[in-house]
Amino acid sequence: MSRYRRYDGGDPLAPPVDLAEALDAIGQEVMAGYSPEGAMREFLRRGGRDQTGLDELGRRLAERRQDILQRHDLDGTMREVQQLLEKAVTAERGQLARDVTMDDGDRAFREVLLDSLPTSTASAVTELSSYDWQSSDARQAYEQIKDLLGRELLDQRFAGMKQALEGATEEDRAAVQQMLSDLNDLLEKHAQSDGSPEDRAEVDRAFAEFMEQHGQFFPENPQDIDELLDSLAQRAAAAQRMLNSMTPEQRAELMELSQQAFGSPGLMEQLARMDANLQALRPGEDWSGSESFEGGEGLGLGDGTGALQDLAQLDALADQLSQGYGGARLDDLDLDALARQLGEQAAVDARALQELERALRDSGYLKRGPDGELRLSPKAMRQLGKALLRDVADRMSGRSGARETRTTGSAGEPSGATRRWTFGDTEPWDVPRTITNAVLRDGGSPVRLQIDDVEVVETEARTQAAVALLVDTSFSMAMDGRWVPMKRTALALHQLVRSRFRGDHLQLIGFGRLAEVMEIEQLTALDAKWAKGTNLHHALLLANRFFRKHPNAQPVLLVVTDGEPTAHLEPDGEVWFAYPPDPVTIAHSVRELDASARLGARVTFFRLGEDPGLARFIESMARRVDGRMVSPELDDLGAAVVGSYLGSRGPGTSFRDQFSDWPGGRGFWA
């Protein structure tokens, strides 16, 4: 048997969730010091370019909540009763004035009684409960008061009952009374159950019998006693919160009026019994809360209870959207409730966020470490590196006639690897791979080539490079907003070497008070720390050790810093720190830089910041070893470092000649 329902999944032609955008944003936050879990939560809260975030949905929930409170008040039933009472009294006065057959004494007595009615609507209704109405219109209006009160009180506990019982007969009212009595019996039987299989089976039988007899009163069709209890308790708790939200005068009048529901206190007694049973069985519901309604649009008892339920649902949704509790997942979101409160599009937006979170967790971009914390996986690092490298290539392609470099080397010697042809490639075709791709694509004969079938031969350089990237990790880098650009630069260069120049060797060295060789994952996740000292001396020691391990490679030294050296290593391994920079520290740093020059290193300093003293110092250091100083804007740092690396690889290549027309920012070249 086939079943169909309305499609509620949003636009079926909409593009899939954009993992690239999410991963880039998460990577940025991680490099800024956030945990991957926190970074993912931040992106989901903020949303993407075309994706509504949790914060926006939460804002709309708050607006809806505020609208309910500012638009309504809880006097709706009282106002309706007051209008019916005025109608009854007016009609009765008219009848007394027109009836010439009435005894004058009786007429005078009735008029005095009507004139002396209490100002309280509830008290007036109570006082007239035994009045013998002379006007049929007045009697009908007064009966409507009792009927309205009964239907409103029932509507408080059973949504839709007010409309269902409109125009109900005495038999209908008797059926409701019987349902309430049977319901209370069922609730009390469940409360007395000891949880044994026999008792549970007995309660289940009683529930089935109750639903068979009174199921028409429960359109939500609960499947067991627990579902019935949950539904009734939520509504009853909302009714209690509505009562708590009234003023003491409103509560007193309502309690007095309730005794007149359906003309007797019997209904109120059954409802009070039901409320007591529900509170005992579901004490976890909010029975003591209240709200402050400030509007002028009156709500009846049933509608007011519905409004309180809406407010509770809005609060629950806001809690789900906040994701502030332990083990929070977007799968916890109640999409049906969100659609009821904010519309179908909100549910579609939330479902897209759920899919995005699920995709991020299941795609392999995030993995759990030994401590149980989420971390960026190597796959995620590669994707981030590719994105950053594309950004660098876009900046470099601003030069006239430039395009992204895709060859693995400059000499044109085959590396044994192939890749897909892209526009502008001049490498020779790999004919066997190209033909194989065409055959695998359609399996036909004759072979028909398409542009996507073409693969070209990759080439490799005749020479290798040993690249040491030294990045300043002192606190000033983080304090002045250079922390993330530094990490992005390291990741872009790492990706370039690992993907395009696989024969090269790269070592990342971070230097603060001490220097340390770092893996890219370690550097990317490095938190800013308050540690005084810029130990360039130690970093150069590690770089020179790296160069000596690769004697046949061209040494390339790239130094990113925003400060002069203020620390060095003593012979015993202790750190010497002094600010302003001590001449001994400068001497140690210069000695190791000279050692780099003797090893044949091509040196480029990347100066961050506008300090004139720093500029003079670094320029003199670069001039000493026939190196270069570059002072890029932060946005150009990655392109500057990658460009320097590319220009330093080829023997005899002038970096200035190759990149002198680079569209750098102010003060790009020193």
Secondary structure as GFF3:
##gff-version 3
##sequence-region A 1 670
A	DSSP	alpha_helix	19	31	.	.	.	ID=ss1
A	DSSP	alpha_helix	36	46	.	.	.	ID=ss2
A	DSSP	alpha_helix	54	71	.	.	.	ID=ss3
A	DSSP	beta_strand	72	73	.	.	.	ID=ss4
A	DSSP	alpha_helix	76	98	.	.	.	ID=ss5
A	DSSP	alpha_helix	104	115	.	.	.	ID=ss6
A	DSSP	alpha_helix	121	127	.	.	.	ID=ss7
A	DSSP	three_ten_helix	128	130	.	.	.	ID=ss8
A	DSSP	alpha_helix	136	157	.	.	.	ID=ss9
A	DSSP	alpha_helix	161	164	.	.	.	ID=ss10
A	DSSP	alpha_helix	170	192	.	.	.	ID=ss11
A	DSSP	alpha_helix	197	214	.	.	.	ID=ss12
A	DSSP	three_ten_helix	215	217	.	.	.	ID=ss13
A	DSSP	alpha_helix	225	245	.	.	.	ID=ss14
A	DSSP	alpha_helix	248	258	.	.	.	ID=ss15
A	DSSP	three_ten_helix	261	263	.	.	.	ID=ss16
A	DSSP	alpha_helix	266	281	.	.	.	ID=ss17
A	DSSP	beta_strand	297	298	.	.	.	ID=ss18
A	DSSP	alpha_helix	301	322	.	.	.	ID=ss19
A	DSSP	three_ten_helix	330	332	.	.	.	ID=ss20
A	DSSP	alpha_helix	335	342	.	.	.	ID=ss21
A	DSSP	alpha_helix	344	362	.	.	.	ID=ss22
A	DSSP	beta_strand	366	368	.	.	.	ID=ss23
A	DSSP	beta_strand	374	376	.	.	.	ID=ss24
A	DSSP	alpha_helix	378	396	.	.	.	ID=ss25
A	DSSP	beta_strand	413	420	.	.	.	ID=ss26
A	DSSP	alpha_helix	431	442	.	.	.	ID=ss27
A	DSSP	three_ten_helix	451	453	.	.	.	ID=ss28
A	DSSP	beta_strand	455	460	.	.	.	ID=ss29
A	DSSP	beta_strand	465	472	.	.	.	ID=ss30
A	DSSP	alpha_helix	475	479	.	.	.	ID=ss31
A	DSSP	alpha_helix	483	499	.	.	.	ID=ss32
A	DSSP	beta_strand	505	511	.	.	.	ID=ss33
A	DSSP	beta_strand	515	518	.	.	.	ID=ss34
A	DSSP	alpha_helix	520	524	.	.	.	ID=ss35
A	DSSP	alpha_helix	536	549	.	.	.	ID=ss36
A	DSSP	beta_strand	554	561	.	.	.	ID=ss37
A	DSSP	beta_strand	567	569	.	.	.	ID=ss38
A	DSSP	beta_strand	575	577	.	.	.	ID=ss39
A	DSSP	alpha_helix	583	598	.	.	.	ID=ss40
A	DSSP	beta_strand	602	607	.	.	.	ID=ss41
A	DSSP	alpha_helix	612	624	.	.	.	ID=ss42
A	DSSP	beta_strand	628	630	.	.	.	ID=ss43
A	DSSP	three_ten_helix	634	636	.	.	.	ID=ss44
A	DSSP	alpha_helix	637	649	.	.	.	ID=ss45
A	DSSP	alpha_helix	655	659	.	.	.	ID=ss46
###
